[in-house]
Amino acid sequence: MAKFKIKKGDKVVVITGRDKGKSGEVLRVLREEQRVVVQGVQMIKRHTRQTPSEQGGIVEKEAAIHVSNVAHIDPKTNQPTRVGYKTLDDGRKVRVSKRSSETIDA
């Protein structure tokens, strides 16, 4: 399985494809398929049958998008950035924005 620099809860922007320029929060990471689900991006319509617990009809939801088509948003400049790693003095390894050297992990 591939190791990603993108995790659930990260703010990302779509850099290519139909939804280029849209941004949102990562809802799920599918490591086996190398895809991520981003809030409000790659919206699809599903026709669902009615069940006792929920209403049927056309449901709009997010589909997965390939991880290479998204980039982190720099916490300081709000622009796409690449991600590197840095070890802090207390021994923790954190993700760092290459654009502004700002830490991404809280």
N, C-alpha and C positions, 0 to 999 in steps of 0.2 A: 504494500500500500504506500501511496505517496505521502510525503510530509508537506503540509501546507503552511504558509506564513499567515493565512487568513483563518480566523476563528469565529465562532458564533458570537454575535454582538458587535463585531467590527463595523465601522462605517466604510463603505466602498462606493466606487463610481464605476459605471460600465464604460469601457474604453473603445469597444468596437461592437458592431452588430446593429440590430434593429432598434435597440434601446440605448444607443450611444448617448452619453451625457447624463443619463439618469443616475441618481444615487439613492442609497438606502442602507438599511442595516441587514447584516447577514442573519437569516433565521435558522438555517441548517447548513451543515457541511457534509457532503456525501463523498467521503474519501475514496471509496472503491471506484466510483464513476468519475472522479476528479471534477466534481461539480459543486456549486453552492446555490442556495436559494436566497434571493435578495428581496426584501420587502418592497412591493410596488413595481418590480421589474419582471419582464418576460411573462406578462399576464396572459393566461389561457382560459378558455371557457370549457367547462365540463358539464355534460348533461347527466344529471343524477336522478336515480329513481327514488321515490318517496319511501321512507322507512318510518317505523313507529316513533323514532326519536327525532327525525329531522324532515323538513319539507323538501320535496323534490323540485326540479326545475334546472335552470341554467346557473351554474355556480362559477364565479370568476375567481381564480387563484393563481399564485405564483408558480412558475415552472423553474426547473433547475437551469443554471447557466454555467458554462465551462469556466473553470477557475482562471484560465489565461485571459479571459475577456473582462476581468474586473481588476481594479487597482485600489489600494488603500487610499483613504483621504488623509492628507497631512493635518494633524490636529491644530497646527499654527496657521497655515495658509489656506486651508480648505481646497487644495489642489491635489491631483493624483501624485502618488509618490511610491518609490520602491522601498522595500523593508530590509533592514539589516539587524544584526544582533549585537548586543553589548552586555558585558558582565559588570554588574555594579559592585561597589565596595563590600557590600554584605554577602556577596556570592550569588545573588540572583541573576539569571539570564533573562533579559528583557528585549522586546522588539523595539527598534528605533527607526524613525523616519529618515531616509537618506537625504531628503530635501532640506529639512530644518534641524536635524539631529535631535528632535523631540521624541520622548519615549511614548510608545503607543499603549503599552500595558500600564494599567493603573497601579 
